[in-house]
Structures are given as structure tokens and as C-alpha cells.
Amino acid sequence: MPADTTESTELLDSDRLDRAVEAAATALTALRAEPRAHAVREAVDRASQAVDTLGPGVTAVVLRRLLASIADCHRDGLRDSSRLAVCRRTISVALRLDPRWTSARSRTGGSRPGLDHPAGS
């Protein structure tokens, strides 16, 4: 029975990570569509809430930095910046190293939507 508990905890953690990554990807998409739109700020707020559900760790820290960079671009009216590009590459590496992401990808048989292949890249 402990294995079932462990597996369900891993699935829950993986689902939280999925939601956080998906929300961050939505914020990035909103930024690229209309950098100054109110929808960007709303998407960043929703993504921040999703990231807050993650436990402490590298992936959460990198996602927060990505969201801060998206917020900065929004404030400046930019669709992209060198800092945002660095954050996107960093989150891609963090996701590849995060066992919650890689184990869920192997269970689902491949690529999942998110920031490992952001739109417009």
C-alpha cells in the first residue's frame, strides 16, 4: 500500500507542475500576442498562484524568475528580451532535470505542452 500512496503523491506533484508550466506558457503566449494587454498581468498572476503550489526547488525558482521577466516585458511593452530568452532556456533545462516532469512524460508517452517548446521559438 505505501507504493500506491507514493505513486499518487508523485502524480499529484506532477499535476501541480503541469498546471504551473501550462500557466507560465499561457502568460508567455499572452505577452507575445499583446505585450501591454491586461490579459498578460492576469496570466502572470494565475501562473504565480500555480507556481506557489509547488514545493521549494529549482523548478519553482526558475518559473518565478520567468514570470518576473514576463512581467517586466509587459511593463516595458516588449514581446521578448534577452533576459526572457535566458529564462526560457533555463526553465527548459530545469524541466528536463525535474523528476516530476520526466517521469510524467514517460508515463504519457512523450511531449507534454508547456515551456520546453514555447510558441514562437
JOVEN-V486230 format. One record per residue. N is the residue number from 1. PHI is phi in radians with two decimals (none if undefined). PSI is psi in radians with two decimals (999 if undefined). OMEGA is omega in whole degrees, -180 to 180 (NA if undefined). Layout:
{{N:PHI:PSI:OMEGA} {N:PHI:PSI:OMEGA}}
This chain:
{{1:none:-0.59:177} {2:-1.01:-0.57:179} {3:-1.11:-0.67:178} {4:-1.11:-0.73:178} {5:-1.11:-0.77:179} {6:-1.09:-0.77:-180} {7:-1.11:-0.74:180} {8:-1.18:-0.60:176} {9:-1.15:-0.74:178} {10:-1.10:-0.71:178} {11:-1.13:-0.72:179} {12:-1.10:-0.80:178} {13:-1.08:-0.71:179} {14:-1.13:-0.71:178} {15:-1.11:-0.71:177} {16:-1.10:-0.74:179} {17:-1.12:-0.76:177} {18:-0.96:-0.85:-178} {19:-1.09:-0.71:-180} {20:-1.16:-0.77:-180} {21:-1.16:-0.76:179} {22:-1.08:-0.74:180} {23:-1.15:-0.69:178} {24:-1.16:-0.69:177} {25:-1.11:-0.65:177} {26:-1.12:-0.72:178} {27:-1.11:-0.72:178} {28:-1.13:-0.73:178} {29:-1.11:-0.74:178} {30:-1.09:-0.72:179} {31:-1.06:-0.78:-178} {32:-1.20:-0.55:-180} {33:-1.26:-0.78:-178} {34:-2.74:1.63:-172} {35:-0.95:-0.59:-177} {36:-1.67:0.03:-176} {37:-1.19:2.56:177} {38:-1.07:-0.48:-180} {39:-1.06:-0.51:178} {40:-1.14:-0.85:180} {41:-1.05:-0.75:178} {42:-1.10:-0.73:179} {43:-1.14:-0.69:177} {44:-1.12:-0.73:178} {45:-1.08:-0.78:179} {46:-1.12:-0.72:180} {47:-1.15:-0.68:178} {48:-1.07:-0.71:178} {49:-1.11:-0.72:179} {50:-1.15:-0.71:179} {51:-1.15:-0.61:179} {52:-1.09:-0.37:179} {53:-1.39:-0.24:179} {54:-1.36:2.62:174} {55:-1.25:3.00:178} {56:-1.12:2.56:179} {57:2.84:3.01:-177} {58:-1.06:-0.76:-177} {59:-1.08:-0.75:179} {60:-1.12:-0.73:179} {61:-1.08:-0.79:-178} {62:-1.18:-0.68:176} {63:-1.10:-0.71:178} {64:-1.09:-0.71:178} {65:-1.13:-0.69:177} {66:-1.07:-0.79:-180} {67:-1.13:-0.65:177} {68:-1.12:-0.68:178} {69:-1.18:-0.69:176} {70:-1.09:-0.76:179} {71:-1.09:-0.70:178} {72:-1.11:-0.77:178} {73:-1.09:-0.72:178} {74:-1.03:-0.84:-180} {75:-1.06:-0.67:-178} {76:-1.52:-0.09:180} {77:1.28:0.51:-178} {78:-1.86:2.48:176} {79:-1.41:-0.39:-176} {80:-2.74:2.85:175} {81:-2.73:2.88:179} {82:-1.13:-0.63:178} {83:-1.13:-0.72:179} {84:-1.11:-0.71:178} {85:-1.09:-0.73:178} {86:-1.11:-0.76:179} {87:-1.09:-0.71:179} {88:-1.12:-0.75:178} {89:-1.14:-0.69:-179} {90:-1.14:-0.74:180} {91:-1.17:-0.60:177} {92:-1.05:-0.76:178} {93:-1.17:-0.79:-179} {94:-1.04:-0.71:180} {95:-1.16:-0.67:178} {96:-1.12:-0.50:-179} {97:-1.58:-0.30:-176} {98:-1.37:2.08:-178} {99:-1.11:-0.46:177} {100:-1.13:-0.63:-178} {101:-1.35:-0.84:-176} {102:-1.22:-0.66:-180} {103:-1.21:-0.67:178} {104:-1.18:-0.64:178} {105:-1.12:-0.69:-180} {106:-1.20:-0.59:178} {107:-1.20:-0.60:-177} {108:-1.59:-0.10:175} {109:1.46:0.48:174} {110:2.53:-2.61:-173} {111:-1.16:2.47:174} {112:-2.08:2.66:180} {113:-1.12:2.63:177} {114:2.72:-2.57:-173} {115:-1.70:-0.06:180} {116:-1.24:-0.34:172} {117:-2.43:1.27:-175} {118:-1.09:2.61:178} {119:-1.05:2.42:177} {120:1.48:0.10:-180} {121:-1.61:999:NA}}
